[in-house]
Amino acid sequence: MKVHWLALLLIIGAALSVPVVSAKIVEEKDGYRVMTGTDVVRLPDLSSISSSSITLGETHWYSTLVSSGRTAFYSGLNWGNPSNSLSLTIIAPDSSLGPYYDSSDGAVDGRISLKITKTTGLSPGTWWSDVYGYSVAGSQSYTYTAYAV
């Protein structure tokens, strides 16, 4: 089979031009590293998924018990409507992280996916998640999940 060098160069160039999506560090505080992006998404713990709806200025609180020895906290907020804006703040027993917005990962797509790590391990105890209706017309439905591994 004869390979044309021009065709080969075009194929290699196209492959190299595909953007690589990787985790983006959005905050480092009190030993915690908060990352967002498509590669931080992990299969959800189905027992931790909550669904609700929220209005402008409304706050919903969720608690997650984190036992000792855990190394990562995953949090996902999905409302799918980028014309409305929700924010997410995570409150660990020893730190407050956020707030994070739809644009925190560089894409406005109606979702916030976080992975939170700490080199010495996550602080055990109750972690609180604050979902806030930052800019909402009417009522916005959403799903939220949070769990530690």
C-alpha positions in Angstrom: 0.0 0.0 0.0 1.4 3.3 -1.0 1.1 6.1 1.6 1.0 9.7 0.4 3.1 11.9 2.7 0.7 14.8 2.5 -2.3 12.6 3.6 -0.2 11.2 6.4 0.8 14.7 7.6 -2.9 15.8 7.4 -3.9 12.9 9.6 -1.2 13.5 12.2 -2.0 17.2 12.2 -5.7 16.5 12.8 -4.9 14.1 15.6 -2.6 16.7 17.3 -5.2 19.5 17.0 -7.8 17.6 19.0 -8.0 19.4 22.4 -7.0 17.3 25.4 -9.5 17.9 28.2 -7.9 17.5 31.6 -8.6 18.4 35.1 -8.3 22.0 36.0 -7.2 23.0 39.5 -9.7 25.7 40.5 -8.7 26.2 44.1 -6.0 25.1 46.6 -6.8 26.0 50.2 -5.9 24.5 53.6 -4.2 21.5 52.0 -7.2 20.8 49.7 -7.0 20.7 45.9 -10.2 21.2 44.1 -10.3 20.1 40.4 -13.0 20.3 37.9 -13.3 19.1 34.3 -14.6 16.1 32.4 -12.0 13.7 33.7 -12.9 14.2 37.3 -16.3 12.7 36.8 -16.6 9.3 38.4 -19.5 6.9 38.3 -21.9 8.2 40.9 -22.8 6.5 44.1 -26.5 6.0 43.2 -27.5 6.2 46.9 -26.2 9.7 47.1 -28.2 11.3 44.2 -30.8 13.9 45.1 -33.2 15.7 42.9 -34.9 19.0 43.6 -35.8 22.4 42.1 -34.5 25.8 43.2 -35.5 29.5 42.7 -33.5 32.7 42.7 -31.8 33.4 46.0 -32.8 30.0 47.5 -30.3 27.8 49.3 -30.4 24.0 49.6 -28.1 22.1 52.0 -26.9 18.5 51.7 -24.8 16.6 54.2 -22.3 13.8 53.4 -20.6 11.8 56.1 -16.9 11.3 55.3 -15.2 8.5 57.3 -11.5 8.5 58.1 -9.2 7.1 55.5 -11.0 8.7 52.5 -8.9 10.4 49.9 -11.3 12.0 47.5 -14.6 13.8 47.7 -16.7 13.9 44.5 -19.5 16.3 44.0 -21.7 16.8 40.9 -24.4 19.4 40.4 -26.4 19.2 37.1 -29.2 21.4 36.0 -28.6 21.3 32.2 -29.9 24.8 31.5 -26.9 27.2 31.1 -29.3 30.2 30.9 -29.8 29.7 34.7 -26.9 29.8 37.1 -26.5 27.8 40.3 -23.5 27.9 42.6 -22.0 25.2 44.8 -20.0 25.7 48.0 -18.4 22.7 49.9 -17.9 23.1 53.6 -15.5 20.5 55.1 -15.1 20.2 58.8 -11.9 22.3 58.6 -12.4 24.5 55.5 -14.9 26.2 53.2 -14.3 25.7 49.5 -15.9 27.8 46.8 -18.3 29.0 45.7 -18.0 27.3 42.3 -20.1 28.4 39.3 -21.0 26.8 35.9 -18.0 28.5 34.3 -15.5 27.1 36.8 -14.4 24.4 34.4 -14.2 26.7 31.4 -17.5 25.6 29.9 -21.0 27.0 30.5 -23.1 23.9 30.2 -25.4 23.7 33.3 -23.2 21.5 35.4 -20.4 21.6 38.1 -18.3 18.5 38.6 -15.7 18.6 41.4 -13.0 16.3 42.8 -11.5 17.4 46.1 -8.4 15.8 47.4 -6.0 16.3 50.3 -2.5 14.7 50.5 -3.0 13.9 54.2 -6.5 12.5 53.6 -9.9 14.2 53.8 -11.0 15.5 57.2 -13.5 13.0 58.6 -16.9 14.2 59.7 -19.9 15.9 58.1 -19.2 17.7 54.9 -21.9 20.2 53.9 -22.8 21.2 50.3 -24.6 24.5 49.7 -26.5 24.7 46.4 -27.6 28.3 45.7 -29.9 29.7 43.1 -27.5 32.4 41.9 -29.4 33.6 38.8 -32.6 31.7 38.1 -35.6 32.6 36.1 -38.6 30.9 37.6 -37.7 27.5 39.0 -34.8 25.3 38.0 -34.8 21.5 38.6 -31.4 19.8 39.3 -29.7 16.7 40.5 -26.9 16.6 43.1 -24.6 13.9 44.2 -21.7 13.9 46.7 -19.7 11.0 48.2 -16.2 10.2 49.4 -13.9 7.4 48.4 
